[in-house]
């Protein structure tokens, strides 16, 4: 019996984008494991994680450098690859600047002076 050619489309509804992102898996017990995010779609992702690391059914996936965190559900596992369904996606708020970072940013900012408003003065 021939395989249904639409089967893969049925299983994977949203188009996937290939990535090579670094991620961090955080399990409900607080353990953290680095991983790679191989591809993503609006509904899921494929991640690379060492085969000896057990994954729970539900965990958090943080995308490093993009400050995104996802609540995910394990859909499948094959060796060092795993597919996850994205249940919820959130953008983390930016971290507040330290006083030193604030001072460095102020030094780089263009300085305003009264002379910049001369063209607006009359008389």
Backbone as JSON, one array per atom type, in Angstrom:
{
  "sequence": "XXXXXXXXXXXXXXXXXXXXXXXXXXXXXXXXXXXXXXXXXXXXXXXXXXXXXXXXXXXXXXXXXXXXXXXXXXXXXXXXXXXXXXXXXXXXXXXXXXXXXXXXXXXXXXXXXXXXXXXXXXX",
  "N": [[0.84, -1.16, 0.0], [0.71, 2.17, -0.94], [2.36, 4.95, 0.63], [0.71, 7.7, 2.13], [1.11, 10.71, 0.48], [0.56, 13.14, 1.65], [0.95, 12.82, 4.29], [3.26, 13.7, 5.75], [2.85, 16.41, 5.59], [0.5, 16.66, 7.02], [1.4, 16.01, 9.59], [3.26, 17.99, 10.06], [2.39, 20.99, 10.04], [3.04, 23.76, 9.89], [5.4, 25.76, 8.08], [8.9, 25.11, 8.3], [11.86, 26.71, 9.49], [15.26, 26.56, 8.97], [17.71, 26.63, 11.49], [20.53, 27.51, 13.56], [20.71, 27.85, 16.3], [21.65, 28.44, 19.7], [20.44, 26.89, 22.54], [18.76, 26.56, 25.74], [17.67, 24.14, 27.85], [15.31, 23.97, 30.38], [14.26, 22.12, 32.99], [11.36, 21.1, 34.96], [12.37, 20.58, 37.54], [14.41, 22.35, 37.79], [16.85, 21.79, 36.63], [19.33, 22.48, 34.13], [20.12, 22.21, 30.71], [22.28, 22.53, 28.0], [21.46, 23.0, 24.53], [20.95, 22.6, 20.96], [19.12, 24.42, 18.58], [17.67, 23.23, 15.87], [15.73, 23.61, 13.84], [12.83, 25.72, 13.39], [9.34, 26.48, 13.7], [6.16, 28.12, 13.58], [4.76, 26.57, 15.31], [6.36, 24.63, 16.47], [9.57, 22.98, 17.13], [12.78, 21.58, 16.26], [15.17, 20.08, 18.18], [18.57, 19.6, 19.19], [19.99, 17.45, 21.45], [22.06, 15.81, 23.8], [21.89, 12.25, 23.6], [21.85, 10.76, 25.96], [20.66, 12.36, 27.82], [17.73, 12.64, 29.57], [14.51, 13.75, 28.72], [11.78, 15.52, 30.07], [8.16, 15.39, 29.68], [7.13, 18.0, 29.56], [8.74, 21.13, 29.38], [10.89, 24.07, 29.65], [12.21, 26.08, 27.07], [14.84, 28.04, 26.27], [15.99, 30.5, 24.06], [19.15, 31.4, 23.46], [20.66, 34.57, 23.42], [18.64, 35.75, 22.01], [16.71, 36.13, 23.74], [14.27, 34.81, 24.01], [11.81, 32.71, 25.4], [10.29, 29.57, 25.64], [7.47, 27.63, 26.46], [7.3, 24.26, 26.22], [6.28, 21.08, 24.78], [7.19, 17.74, 24.67], [7.27, 16.12, 21.62], [8.39, 14.07, 20.06], [11.2, 11.79, 20.1], [14.37, 10.91, 18.94], [17.22, 9.45, 19.29], [19.78, 11.76, 19.42], [18.17, 13.85, 18.71], [15.18, 15.79, 19.06], [11.73, 16.51, 18.87], [9.66, 19.27, 19.52], [6.58, 20.69, 20.65], [5.46, 23.99, 20.56], [4.01, 25.53, 23.22], [3.65, 27.95, 24.48], [4.99, 31.17, 23.93], [7.36, 33.6, 24.87], [8.84, 36.82, 25.16], [11.66, 37.74, 26.86], [12.08, 40.32, 29.3], [14.32, 43.11, 28.86], [17.5, 43.07, 30.49], [18.24, 45.13, 33.3], [20.5, 47.9, 33.01], [23.79, 48.02, 34.4], [25.24, 50.4, 36.71], [27.76, 51.11, 35.63], [27.48, 50.34, 32.92], [25.45, 52.12, 32.22], [26.79, 54.57, 32.47], [28.74, 54.25, 30.47], [27.09, 54.12, 28.21], [26.01, 56.68, 28.27], [28.29, 58.19, 27.75], [28.73, 57.54, 25.1], [26.53, 58.59, 23.84], [25.2, 61.19, 21.75], [25.94, 64.56, 22.55], [23.84, 67.19, 23.58], [23.61, 70.62, 23.05], [23.07, 74.08, 23.85], [23.59, 75.48, 21.56], [22.61, 74.01, 19.46], [20.04, 74.7, 19.04], [19.92, 77.18, 17.87], [18.98, 77.86, 15.32], [16.28, 77.89, 15.7], [15.64, 80.07, 17.19], [14.3, 83.33, 17.37], [15.0, 86.68, 16.5]],
  "CA": [[0.0, 0.0, 0.0], [1.55, 3.36, -1.0], [2.22, 5.88, 1.76], [-0.01, 8.93, 1.82], [2.08, 11.79, 0.31], [0.21, 14.28, 2.5], [1.15, 12.46, 5.69], [4.23, 14.59, 6.4], [2.22, 17.72, 5.67], [-0.46, 16.59, 8.12], [2.12, 16.01, 10.85], [4.03, 19.22, 10.19], [1.53, 21.94, 9.36], [3.68, 25.05, 9.68], [6.72, 25.64, 7.45], [10.03, 25.17, 9.22], [13.03, 27.5, 9.1], [16.49, 25.98, 9.5], [18.46, 27.52, 12.37], [21.66, 26.92, 14.28], [20.69, 28.62, 17.53], [22.0, 27.79, 20.97], [19.3, 26.94, 23.46], [18.93, 26.04, 27.09], [16.49, 23.42, 28.34], [15.14, 24.04, 31.84], [13.24, 21.16, 33.4], [10.61, 21.56, 36.13], [13.16, 20.48, 38.77], [15.42, 23.41, 37.77], [18.06, 21.39, 35.91], [19.5, 23.15, 32.84], [20.94, 21.47, 29.76], [22.42, 23.23, 26.73], [21.01, 22.27, 23.35], [20.94, 23.38, 19.73], [17.81, 24.48, 17.93], [17.97, 22.91, 14.47], [14.76, 24.31, 13.02], [11.67, 26.22, 14.12], [8.15, 26.93, 12.98], [5.28, 28.82, 14.52], [4.14, 25.62, 16.22], [7.29, 23.67, 17.07], [11.0, 23.08, 16.84], [13.59, 20.37, 16.38], [16.34, 20.42, 18.99], [19.61, 18.6, 19.38], [20.36, 17.31, 22.87], [22.71, 14.5, 23.94], [20.94, 11.14, 23.72], [21.79, 10.24, 27.34], [19.87, 13.29, 28.64], [16.29, 12.37, 29.52], [13.68, 14.95, 28.67], [10.41, 15.32, 30.55], [7.13, 15.72, 28.69], [6.99, 19.45, 29.49], [9.89, 21.88, 29.89], [11.09, 25.39, 29.09], [13.31, 26.17, 26.11], [15.26, 29.43, 26.11], [16.87, 30.74, 22.93], [20.2, 32.27, 23.95], [20.99, 35.7, 22.56], [17.42, 36.34, 21.47], [15.88, 36.35, 24.93], [12.96, 34.17, 23.89], [11.63, 31.5, 26.19], [9.08, 28.85, 25.21], [6.97, 26.47, 27.19], [7.19, 23.25, 25.17], [5.83, 19.72, 25.07], [7.96, 16.8, 23.86], [6.44, 15.43, 20.64], [9.08, 12.84, 19.67], [12.63, 11.72, 20.43], [15.12, 9.92, 18.17], [18.64, 9.63, 19.57], [20.15, 13.09, 19.92], [17.21, 14.83, 18.21], [13.85, 15.78, 19.68], [10.77, 17.48, 18.35], [8.83, 19.84, 20.57], [5.47, 21.57, 20.3], [5.51, 25.22, 21.33], [2.74, 25.79, 23.87], [3.6, 29.38, 24.77], [6.23, 31.86, 23.6], [7.45, 34.9, 25.53], [10.09, 37.58, 25.03], [12.11, 38.15, 28.18], [12.36, 41.76, 29.38], [15.77, 43.37, 28.87], [18.1, 43.18, 31.82], [18.6, 46.52, 33.58], [21.93, 48.2, 32.89], [24.53, 48.33, 35.62], [25.67, 51.81, 36.69], [28.9, 51.28, 34.71], [26.94, 50.29, 31.56], [24.72, 53.37, 32.0], [27.79, 55.62, 32.26], [29.34, 54.04, 29.15], [26.09, 54.49, 27.21], [25.9, 58.15, 28.29], [29.49, 58.72, 27.09], [28.61, 57.32, 23.65], [25.37, 59.32, 23.31], [25.54, 62.54, 21.28], [25.64, 65.59, 23.54], [23.06, 68.33, 23.11], [24.02, 71.89, 23.64], [22.16, 75.17, 23.5], [23.88, 75.92, 20.21], [21.89, 73.24, 18.45], [18.71, 75.27, 18.86], [20.05, 78.54, 17.35], [18.14, 78.08, 14.15], [14.88, 78.03, 16.11], [15.45, 81.33, 17.91], [14.02, 84.52, 16.55], [15.34, 87.96, 17.07]],
  "C": [[0.9, 1.24, 0.0], [1.28, 4.28, 0.19], [1.53, 7.14, 1.29], [1.0, 10.07, 1.68], [1.79, 13.0, 1.17], [0.48, 14.02, 3.97], [2.13, 13.4, 6.39], [3.66, 15.99, 6.53], [1.23, 17.75, 6.82], [0.24, 16.67, 9.46], [2.82, 17.34, 11.11], [3.32, 20.31, 9.41], [2.22, 23.25, 9.01], [5.05, 24.87, 9.01], [7.85, 25.85, 8.46], [11.17, 26.0, 8.62], [14.26, 26.89, 9.77], [17.23, 27.03, 10.32], [19.69, 26.8, 12.89], [21.81, 27.69, 15.58], [21.14, 27.77, 18.71], [20.81, 27.96, 21.9], [19.67, 26.39, 24.82], [17.61, 25.42, 27.52], [16.45, 23.57, 29.85], [13.97, 23.14, 32.2], [12.52, 21.67, 34.65], [11.39, 21.48, 37.45], [14.3, 21.5, 38.83], [16.71, 23.05, 37.06], [18.12, 22.1, 34.55], [20.47, 22.37, 31.98], [21.05, 22.28, 28.48], [21.94, 22.35, 25.58], [21.21, 23.15, 22.12], [19.53, 23.32, 19.15], [18.07, 24.36, 16.44], [17.01, 23.57, 13.49], [13.57, 24.73, 13.88], [10.54, 26.51, 13.16], [7.3, 27.67, 14.0], [4.68, 27.87, 15.56], [5.11, 24.67, 16.92], [8.72, 23.9, 16.68], [11.63, 21.7, 16.91], [14.86, 20.78, 17.11], [17.31, 19.26, 19.02], [20.04, 18.61, 20.83], [20.99, 15.93, 23.02], [21.7, 13.39, 24.25], [20.81, 10.63, 25.15], [21.0, 11.16, 28.27], [18.39, 12.96, 28.47], [15.53, 13.68, 29.55], [12.3, 14.64, 29.22], [9.41, 15.67, 29.46], [6.98, 17.22, 28.5], [8.22, 20.11, 30.08], [9.95, 23.24, 29.21], [12.29, 25.34, 28.16], [13.62, 27.65, 25.91], [16.21, 29.51, 24.92], [17.89, 31.79, 23.37], [20.48, 33.37, 22.93], [19.79, 36.38, 21.94], [16.43, 36.64, 22.58], [14.43, 35.9, 24.73], [12.94, 32.95, 24.79], [10.29, 30.89, 25.78], [8.74, 27.78, 26.23], [6.69, 25.43, 26.11], [6.74, 21.91, 25.71], [6.6, 18.8, 24.13], [7.02, 16.03, 22.94], [7.06, 14.1, 20.23], [10.55, 12.94, 20.07], [13.25, 10.62, 19.61], [16.6, 10.19, 18.37], [18.92, 11.01, 20.13], [19.25, 14.2, 19.37], [15.88, 14.68, 18.92], [12.99, 16.83, 19.0], [9.9, 17.96, 19.49], [7.72, 20.68, 19.96], [5.57, 22.8, 21.17], [4.11, 25.49, 21.88], [2.56, 27.28, 24.13], [4.98, 29.97, 24.5], [6.23, 33.22, 24.27], [8.81, 35.52, 25.25], [10.45, 38.06, 26.42], [12.38, 39.65, 28.2], [13.87, 41.98, 29.38], [16.27, 43.5, 30.3], [18.45, 44.64, 32.07], [20.11, 46.72, 33.47], [22.54, 48.45, 34.26], [24.9, 49.8, 35.58], [26.83, 52.05, 35.72], [28.41, 51.26, 33.26], [26.17, 51.57, 31.23], [25.69, 54.51, 31.72], [28.43, 55.49, 30.88], [28.38, 54.43, 28.04], [25.96, 56.0, 27.13], [27.1, 58.78, 27.59], [29.41, 58.58, 25.57], [27.48, 58.14, 23.03], [25.81, 60.71, 22.83], [25.1, 63.57, 22.33], [24.85, 66.71, 22.9], [23.59, 69.58, 23.79], [23.02, 72.94, 23.21], [22.38, 75.63, 22.07], [23.1, 75.15, 19.15], [20.51, 73.81, 18.18], [18.75, 76.67, 18.25], [19.12, 78.82, 16.19], [16.68, 78.27, 14.5], [14.6, 79.35, 16.81], [15.15, 82.46, 16.94], [14.54, 85.75, 17.28], [16.65, 88.09, 17.57]]
}
